[in-house]
Amino acid sequence: MGVPRLSLCMITRNEAENIGRCLESVRKFGDEIVVVDTGSVDDTTAVAAGYGAKVITTVWQHDFAAARNLSLAHATGDWIFFLDADEELAPESGSALTRFARIGDKEAYFALITNLLPGGAELTAPSIRLFRNREGYRFRGRLHEQVVDSILAHAGQQRIGQAPIRILHHGYDPATFNIQAKIRRNLAILERYPPEERDGFFTTTWGPSTCASVGGRRRSRTTGRHSGSPTRRRSTVPFSSSGRSTP
């Protein structure tokens, strides 16, 4: 039996300013890079190809889980490690990533995502980022995609561990973070949710607050009421355990 191989999987769109930093941080530690691009019009795919990535272009389906799972379908490694383009592997974590992908005895591992906030503040949260490449391990959730549910269903909580791996998330940089564009994108995803997938979290959190953030008086399809004035809304930058602001 050979040495286990590690696949870095990413989804991108117009991330030319970020993706080089991301790939530079991990290029020495993975055996392949798989990038699913959902319609970039900048140099994202060229930069990724320059790092030797396998680039798959696809049409954006308003579904983050579908894009993530497409990257998994093209990965050939024994382990999956996934990042967003506005993230990077912390310099001290490369050896741990290699070690756990070689001798790890769990099915998946939590890493720590450190969100770098304006003013030098930080917010850190755990997220599963390293897991075995198994057909049953797939992302779920059109907007707030997670892989943990499928791993729990197939392997159980006892097969998930923690690794001393830290990921730096730059997505809250006010110079590059376009909150209104992200909210409009999220609203487009929400509006495509079939009724049977609109659970309590969807209705009470994402639907009203997102509509309020974008349009003030824009009518929310999730509640059937106008969302109210955006000056009274809650924070429009909810954090996610995936490390990405409002995915």
C-alpha positions as CSV (number, residue, x, y, z in Angstrom):
1,M,0.0,0.0,0.0
2,G,1.4,3.3,-1.1
3,V,1.6,6.6,0.8
4,P,-1.9,8.3,1.0
5,R,-2.4,11.1,-1.4
6,L,-3.9,14.5,-0.6
7,S,-6.2,16.5,-2.9
8,L,-6.8,20.2,-2.4
9,C,-10.3,21.1,-3.6
10,M,-11.6,24.6,-4.3
11,I,-14.5,26.4,-6.0
12,T,-13.8,29.8,-7.5
13,R,-15.3,32.7,-9.4
14,N,-13.3,35.9,-10.1
15,E,-10.7,35.3,-7.5
16,A,-7.6,36.3,-9.4
17,E,-6.5,38.7,-6.6
18,N,-6.7,35.9,-4.0
19,I,-6.1,32.5,-5.4
20,G,-2.4,32.9,-5.8
21,R,-1.9,33.5,-2.1
22,C,-4.1,30.6,-1.3
23,L,-2.3,28.1,-3.6
24,E,1.1,29.3,-2.6
25,S,0.3,28.4,1.0
26,V,-0.5,24.8,0.2
27,R,1.3,23.9,-3.0
28,K,4.1,22.0,-1.1
29,F,1.7,19.9,0.9
30,G,-0.8,18.4,-1.6
31,D,-0.5,15.9,-4.3
32,E,-3.1,17.5,-6.6
33,I,-5.1,20.7,-6.8
34,V,-8.7,20.6,-8.2
35,V,-10.4,23.9,-8.9
36,V,-14.0,24.1,-10.0
37,D,-14.6,27.5,-11.6
38,T,-18.2,28.7,-11.9
39,G,-17.7,31.5,-14.5
40,S,-14.7,33.7,-13.8
41,V,-14.1,36.5,-16.3
42,D,-10.7,37.5,-14.8
43,D,-7.5,35.5,-14.6
44,T,-8.6,33.1,-11.9
45,T,-8.3,29.9,-14.0
46,A,-5.0,31.0,-15.6
47,V,-3.5,31.5,-12.1
48,A,-4.8,28.2,-10.9
49,A,-3.4,26.4,-14.0
50,G,-0.1,28.1,-13.4
51,Y,0.1,26.2,-10.1
52,G,-0.6,22.9,-11.9
53,A,-4.3,22.7,-10.9
54,K,-6.8,20.6,-12.6
55,V,-9.4,23.2,-13.6
56,I,-13.0,22.3,-14.3
57,T,-15.3,25.0,-15.6
58,T,-19.0,24.7,-15.0
59,V,-22.1,26.9,-15.1
60,W,-23.1,28.3,-11.7
61,Q,-26.2,26.5,-10.5
62,H,-26.9,28.7,-7.5
63,D,-25.8,25.8,-5.3
64,F,-22.6,25.8,-3.4
65,A,-22.8,22.1,-2.4
66,A,-23.2,21.1,-6.0
67,A,-20.0,23.0,-7.0
68,R,-18.1,21.5,-4.0
69,N,-19.2,18.0,-4.9
70,L,-18.1,18.4,-8.5
71,S,-14.6,19.1,-7.1
72,L,-14.8,16.0,-5.1
73,A,-15.8,13.9,-8.1
74,H,-12.6,15.0,-9.9
75,A,-10.3,14.4,-6.9
76,T,-8.1,11.3,-7.0
77,G,-6.4,11.6,-3.6
78,D,-7.1,9.5,-0.6
79,W,-7.8,12.6,1.5
80,I,-9.6,15.9,0.7
81,F,-8.6,19.2,2.0
82,F,-10.7,22.2,0.9
83,L,-10.1,25.9,1.0
84,D,-11.8,29.0,-0.4
85,A,-9.7,31.3,-2.6
86,D,-9.7,34.1,0.1
87,E,-8.2,31.7,2.6
88,E,-4.7,30.4,3.2
89,L,-3.1,27.7,5.2
90,A,-1.3,29.2,8.2
91,P,2.5,28.8,7.7
92,E,2.9,26.7,10.8
93,S,0.2,24.2,9.8
94,G,1.7,22.7,6.7
95,S,3.5,19.9,8.5
96,A,0.4,19.0,10.5
97,L,-1.7,18.8,7.3
98,T,0.8,16.4,5.7
99,R,1.1,14.3,8.9
100,F,-2.7,13.8,9.4
101,A,-3.2,13.0,5.7
102,R,-0.5,10.4,5.9
103,I,-1.2,8.7,9.3
104,G,-4.5,10.0,10.5
105,D,-6.8,7.3,11.9
106,K,-10.1,9.2,11.8
107,E,-12.5,9.7,8.9
108,A,-12.4,13.5,9.2
109,Y,-10.7,16.3,11.1
110,F,-11.7,19.8,12.3
111,A,-9.4,22.6,11.6
112,L,-9.5,26.1,13.1
113,I,-10.6,29.0,10.8
114,T,-9.3,32.4,11.9
115,N,-11.4,35.2,10.4
116,L,-9.2,38.3,10.1
117,L,-11.5,41.2,10.8
118,P,-11.1,45.0,10.2
119,G,-9.1,46.7,12.9
120,G,-6.9,43.7,13.6
121,A,-9.5,41.7,15.4
122,E,-9.9,37.9,14.9
123,L,-12.7,35.4,15.2
124,T,-11.8,31.7,15.2
125,A,-14.2,28.8,14.8
126,P,-13.8,25.1,14.0
127,S,-14.7,23.5,10.7
128,I,-14.2,20.1,9.1
129,R,-11.7,20.7,6.3
130,L,-9.8,17.4,6.0
131,F,-11.6,14.2,5.3
132,R,-11.2,10.9,3.6
133,N,-12.2,10.8,-0.1
134,R,-15.2,8.5,0.1
135,E,-18.1,8.4,-2.2
136,G,-20.6,8.8,0.7
137,Y,-19.0,12.0,2.0
138,R,-20.6,14.8,0.1
139,F,-21.6,18.4,0.8
140,R,-25.2,19.3,1.6
141,G,-26.8,22.8,1.5
142,R,-27.2,25.1,-1.4
143,L,-26.1,28.2,0.5
144,H,-24.5,27.1,3.8
145,E,-22.9,24.0,2.5
146,Q,-21.4,21.5,5.0
147,V,-19.9,18.0,4.7
148,V,-20.2,17.1,8.4
149,D,-23.8,15.7,8.1
150,S,-22.8,13.1,5.5
151,I,-19.7,12.1,7.5
152,L,-21.7,11.7,10.7
153,A,-24.3,9.6,8.9
154,H,-21.8,7.2,7.5
155,A,-19.1,7.1,10.2
156,G,-20.5,8.6,13.4
157,Q,-19.2,11.3,15.7
158,Q,-16.5,9.2,17.2
159,R,-14.7,9.0,13.8
160,I,-14.2,12.8,13.6
161,G,-11.1,14.3,15.3
162,Q,-9.3,17.5,15.7
163,A,-6.1,18.5,13.9
164,P,-3.7,21.3,14.8
165,I,-4.4,23.0,11.4
166,R,-5.2,26.7,11.1
167,I,-6.6,28.5,8.2
168,L,-6.5,32.2,7.8
169,H,-9.6,33.8,6.2
170,H,-9.2,37.2,4.5
171,G,-12.7,37.6,3.3
172,Y,-13.7,40.4,5.6
173,D,-11.1,42.9,4.2
174,P,-13.2,46.0,3.5
175,A,-11.0,46.7,0.5
176,T,-12.2,43.6,-1.3
177,F,-15.3,42.3,0.5
178,N,-18.4,43.4,-1.4
179,I,-21.1,42.8,1.1
180,Q,-24.0,43.9,-1.1
181,A,-22.9,41.7,-4.0
182,K,-22.7,38.7,-1.8
183,I,-26.1,39.4,-0.3
184,R,-27.6,39.7,-3.8
185,R,-26.0,36.4,-4.7
186,N,-27.3,34.7,-1.6
187,L,-30.8,36.1,-2.2
188,A,-30.8,34.5,-5.6
189,I,-29.9,31.2,-4.1
190,L,-32.6,31.5,-1.4
191,E,-35.3,32.3,-4.0
192,R,-34.5,29.1,-5.7
193,Y,-35.0,26.9,-2.7
194,P,-37.8,24.4,-3.2
195,P,-40.5,24.7,-0.5
196,E,-39.6,21.3,1.1
197,E,-36.1,22.6,1.9
198,R,-37.2,25.8,3.6
199,D,-36.6,24.9,7.2
200,G,-36.8,27.1,10.3
201,F,-33.3,28.4,9.9
202,F,-34.0,29.4,6.3
203,T,-37.3,31.2,7.2
204,T,-36.3,33.0,10.4
205,T,-32.7,33.9,9.6
206,W,-31.7,34.0,6.0
207,G,-34.9,34.9,4.3
208,P,-36.0,38.1,6.1
209,S,-32.6,39.5,7.0
210,T,-31.1,39.0,3.6
211,C,-34.1,40.6,1.8
212,A,-33.9,43.5,4.3
213,S,-30.2,43.9,3.7
214,V,-30.6,44.3,0.0
215,G,-33.8,46.1,-0.7
216,G,-35.3,47.6,2.4
217,R,-38.8,47.3,1.1
218,R,-38.2,44.3,-1.2
219,R,-40.8,41.7,-0.5
220,S,-39.5,38.5,1.1
221,R,-40.7,35.3,-0.5
222,T,-39.9,33.4,2.6
223,T,-42.3,35.3,4.9
224,G,-44.8,36.9,2.5
225,R,-44.2,40.2,4.2
226,H,-42.0,43.2,3.4
227,S,-38.8,42.9,5.3
228,G,-38.6,46.4,6.7
229,S,-36.0,49.1,6.7
230,P,-32.4,48.1,6.2
231,T,-31.4,50.6,8.9
232,R,-33.0,48.3,11.5
233,R,-31.5,45.1,10.3
234,R,-29.1,42.9,12.2
235,S,-25.6,42.4,11.1
236,T,-25.4,41.5,7.4
237,V,-22.1,39.6,7.9
238,P,-23.0,36.4,9.6
239,F,-20.0,34.1,10.3
240,S,-20.0,30.5,9.2
241,S,-18.1,27.6,10.6
242,S,-16.8,27.1,7.0
243,G,-14.8,30.3,7.5
244,R,-16.6,32.1,4.7
245,S,-18.7,35.2,5.3
246,T,-22.2,34.6,4.1
247,P,-21.2,31.9,1.5
